[in-house]
Amino acid sequence: MQRETQRSQQADKVKSEIIAAAIPLFARGFDSVAVQDIAAAAGYKHSLVMYHFGTKDRLWERAAESLMTHFDQLHRDYFNKGPKPAGDRQKLKRLLLAFVLALRDLPAYGQVLLSEGTHSSDRLLWLHQHYFPSVFVEIQFDDARLQNSLKKVTLQRNALVGALIYTVIAAPQIALSAKQDGLASPDELYPISDALAGRLVEMMTSFALSNLDAGSTKAATRSSTTSQKKPKRRSALS
């Protein structure tokens, strides 16, 4: 019994080490990585990797599952750090800042989304079902418009998440461009500093809330215009 337990623990250790080695390699793109590369990075033979995972696709799924679980916990920890946010604006700022800081700590999350999101595949379907941090799903806003804009696939949600992912994941490129343009502190961009993360989130929060107000104004204008154009009913006596 003890030997079986030890073998099981050793197998779990080997699988964890292989998955840890696979995550940064898969972040470059599934097709750019061979199982032999992952085996070499983990320090094991190719045959042992295949023994534990069977196929490259299955290894990718286990690696993605581990990555998503780790990111979800990071995001939750950052969101719960500090006093409980009061009001929709503070909730949204905390939500987005937690996302940026978790991305900074675990950039492979964003890299996998970007590398897999450009073409249809079973991997993309898996990500669609699993990648969204649970706090985004659980959070409750007082404004129903804000609630809907983040809970559903909307242009606003895509713009928010896309801008944050690109700014953090493409930080090396952005920092290089900033340096070439002669900006004073390109080092603040990669990795993104706490101060810059705060300014980015403030800007995106304002964008999200002003977009809601603009949408409401347009909706009210359309409603008013429709009401004005609506023909009057003629009296039966006229």
Phi and psi in degrees as a GROMACS rama.xvg file:
@    title "Ramachandran Plot"
@    xaxis  label "Phi"
@    yaxis  label "Psi"
@TYPE xy
-63.7948  -39.8722  GLN-2
-64.9208  -39.4361  ARG-3
-63.3399  -40.496  GLU-4
-63.1513  -42.6287  THR-5
-64.8533  -40.8983  GLN-6
-64.2453  -40.5237  ARG-7
-64.7419  -42.2137  SER-8
-65.3369  -39.3385  GLN-9
-66.2607  -40.1755  GLN-10
-63.4745  -41.7799  ALA-11
-63.5373  -38.7764  ASP-12
-63.9138  -44.9013  LYS-13
-62.9742  -45.7671  VAL-14
-63.484  -39.4359  LYS-15
-63.9695  -40.0449  SER-16
-69.0628  -36.6673  GLU-17
-67.1933  -43.7688  ILE-18
-62.7616  -42.837  ILE-19
-61.0465  -38.3811  ALA-20
-72.6184  -30.5335  ALA-21
-74.9323  -32.9782  ALA-22
-57.3569  -54.6754  ILE-23
-66.6085  -25.4131  PRO-24
-75.494  -43.807  LEU-25
-65.3781  -25.1888  PHE-26
-63.6191  -21.0516  ALA-27
-78.9322  -16.7926  ARG-28
129.49  134.548  GLY-29
-58.2597  -45.4764  PHE-30
-74.7779  -14.9686  ASP-31
-89.1025  -0.789501  SER-32
-121.863  135.745  VAL-33
-105.135  153.678  ALA-34
-58.594  -34.2383  VAL-35
-59.8069  -36.2851  GLN-36
-64.3872  -42.3105  ASP-37
-67.7342  -42.1512  ILE-38
-60.0026  -43.9849  ALA-39
-64.5573  -41.7899  ALA-40
-65.2019  -34.2635  ALA-41
-83.1447  -17.1208  ALA-42
84.3387  26.8891  GLY-43
-126.875  167.612  TYR-44
-77.4772  152.255  LYS-45
-56.7492  -40.5334  HIS-46
-63.4761  -34.097  SER-47
-70.9572  -38.1968  LEU-48
-61.5421  -45.7496  VAL-49
-67.0778  -33.2958  MET-50
-61.5446  -42.0058  TYR-51
-81.9609  -29.4116  HIS-52
-118.518  -18.2638  PHE-53
83.2206  -56.5345  GLY-54
-137.415  161.852  THR-55
-64.2899  -38.1357  LYS-56
-63.2436  -40.0207  ASP-57
-68.208  -38.294  ARG-58
-64.0056  -41.5351  LEU-59
-59.9012  -44.0748  TRP-60
-63.1734  -41.5965  GLU-61
-66.716  -38.6203  ARG-62
-66.1033  -43.7128  ALA-63
-64.575  -38.8643  ALA-64
-61.9065  -45.0494  GLU-65
-63.5877  -42.6029  SER-66
-62.8109  -46.601  LEU-67
-65.1448  -39.7924  MET-68
-63.8365  -43.5874  THR-69
-64.2234  -44.6267  HIS-70
-65.3641  -41.5768  PHE-71
-58.9097  -41.5843  ASP-72
-70.0421  -40.5167  GLN-73
-59.36  -46.9145  LEU-74
-61.3284  -42.4118  HIS-75
-65.3202  -42.0931  ARG-76
-62.382  -43.3088  ASP-77
-66.9313  -39.2121  TYR-78
-64.4234  -37.6941  PHE-79
-84.5813  -2.09655  ASN-80
-77.7912  128.347  LYS-81
91.8801  -179.035  GLY-82
-61.1718  151.507  PRO-83
-63.8704  127.287  LYS-84
-66.9092  141.077  PRO-85
-113.843  130.091  ALA-86
87.6269  156.939  GLY-87
-62.4441  -41.4785  ASP-88
-61.8388  -45.7619  ARG-89
-67.3392  -37.3348  GLN-90
-63.0866  -44.5985  LYS-91
-66.2127  -42.2646  LEU-92
-60.7646  -43.8241  LYS-93
-64.4624  -40.7887  ARG-94
-61.7764  -47.5485  LEU-95
-72.1967  -38.1075  LEU-96
-65.0569  -41.1563  LEU-97
-60.4164  -37.7112  ALA-98
-65.0915  -45.0956  PHE-99
-63.7552  -45.0542  VAL-100
-67.86  -37.2803  LEU-101
-66.7948  -37.7642  ALA-102
-63.9083  -38.7069  LEU-103
-63.0962  -39.5923  ARG-104
-74.5993  -33.2506  ASP-105
-133.817  70.8071  LEU-106
-63.8618  -21.2796  PRO-107
-57.6643  -28.3494  ALA-108
-59.2525  -52.0731  TYR-109
-68.6832  -35.212  GLY-110
-64.0473  -40.9558  GLN-111
-65.3652  -42.0136  VAL-112
-61.7642  -42.2321  LEU-113
-69.8413  -40.8596  LEU-114
-72.0561  -32.432  SER-115
-93.9045  -14.4741  GLU-116
-84.186  1.04999  GLY-117
-96.2965  -4.29636  THR-118
-152.004  154.043  HIS-119
-77.1451  136.564  SER-120
-166.519  169.791  SER-121
-64.8778  -30.7294  ASP-122
-66.4493  -41.0533  ARG-123
-63.9951  -40.3729  LEU-124
-61.8262  -41.6723  LEU-125
-61.85  -45.1366  TRP-126
-62.5996  -40.9271  LEU-127
-57.861  -33.1911  HIS-128
-85.7763  -17.7198  GLN-129
-127.216  -17.8508  HIS-130
-78.2208  -22.4676  TYR-131
-73.6087  124.237  PHE-132
-56.1345  139.385  PRO-133
-65.0228  -27.4651  SER-134
-64.3426  -34.0297  VAL-135
-60.4565  -35.1316  PHE-136
-78.3422  -36.916  VAL-137
-82.8517  -29.0243  GLU-138
-62.43  143.441  ILE-139
-118.607  125.027  GLN-140
-105.641  151.468  PHE-141
-72.3362  -36.5441  ASP-142
-81.5782  116.5  ASP-143
-61.8107  -31.0917  ALA-144
-64.7734  -42.8574  ARG-145
-67.7819  -38.9716  LEU-146
-58.6375  -47.8773  GLN-147
-68.2609  -36.4601  ASN-148
-67.8131  -25.6099  SER-149
-99.8171  -21.9967  LEU-150
-87.1802  -21.0238  LYS-151
-113.528  164.129  LYS-152
-76.0498  98.1311  VAL-153
-124.26  162.564  THR-154
-59.8379  -39.0767  LEU-155
-65.1586  -45.5042  GLN-156
-63.4601  -42.185  ARG-157
-61.8615  -41.3136  ASN-158
-65.667  -43.0634  ALA-159
-62.693  -56.714  LEU-160
-64.9432  -42.1651  VAL-161
-62.1102  -43.1967  GLY-162
-64.0245  -41.1393  ALA-163
-67.9344  -44.9011  LEU-164
-61.9651  -46.681  ILE-165
-62.9268  -44.3167  TYR-166
-61.2138  -38.8442  THR-167
-82.0135  -44.7745  VAL-168
-75.0463  -35.0099  ILE-169
-91.8923  18.1951  ALA-170
-56.4528  -39.6024  ALA-171
-58.9036  -43.1317  PRO-172
-66.0903  -43.1333  GLN-173
-64.2494  -41.3498  ILE-174
-64.2669  -39.8618  ALA-175
-64.3034  -43.5895  LEU-176
-63.0558  -40.5267  SER-177
-63.3953  -40.7563  ALA-178
-64.6066  -41.5138  LYS-179
-68.4366  -28.1793  GLN-180
-84.8673  -0.416942  ASP-181
80.5849  22.451  GLY-182
-70.3015  152.281  LEU-183
-68.7597  -37.036  ALA-184
-134.368  67.376  SER-185
-64.9097  -22.2706  PRO-186
-64.5445  -22.2328  ASP-187
-69.4561  -18.1714  GLU-188
-84.3681  -30.5849  LEU-189
-140.59  112.816  TYR-190
-70.1626  153.685  PRO-191
-59.0444  131.942  ILE-192
-77.1398  163.193  SER-193
-60.4556  -40.8787  ASP-194
-65.1631  -44.0321  ALA-195
-68.2339  -37.3829  LEU-196
-60.1237  -41.2505  ALA-197
-63.7443  -42.285  GLY-198
-67.1788  -39.7615  ARG-199
-61.081  -45.1029  LEU-200
-67.238  -38.5645  VAL-201
-60.7712  -42.549  GLU-202
-65.1153  -43.9684  MET-203
-71.3152  -31.6337  MET-204
-65.6615  -44.9553  THR-205
-62.5989  -40.1402  SER-206
-59.7889  -46.168  PHE-207
-63.7302  -44.4874  ALA-208
-73.1963  -39.0193  LEU-209
-68.2739  -31.8309  SER-210
-65.1982  -36.9381  ASN-211
-64.4809  -43.5854  LEU-212
-64.2822  -40.4018  ASP-213
-64.1821  -40.6059  ALA-214
-63.7945  -38.2108  GLY-215
-67.0612  -39.6506  SER-216
-63.7501  -43.4304  THR-217
-63.8733  -41.0871  LYS-218
-64.3144  -40.7152  ALA-219
-67.1086  -38.1274  ALA-220
-64.272  -44.3458  THR-221
-61.9878  -41.072  ARG-222
-64.0028  -42.3214  SER-223
-66.0439  -42.5656  SER-224
-63.5144  -42.6861  THR-225
-62.6943  -40.1874  THR-226
-65.1915  -39.6409  SER-227
-68.5393  -34.0447  GLN-228
-82.5847  -12.7793  LYS-229
-64.6646  122.174  LYS-230
-67.0856  144.879  PRO-231
-78.2327  145.324  LYS-232
-75.9523  135.542  ARG-233
-85.8177  140.208  ARG-234
-66.9813  147.078  SER-235
-66.6941  -19.8788  ALA-236
-88.9908  -12.1405  LEU-237
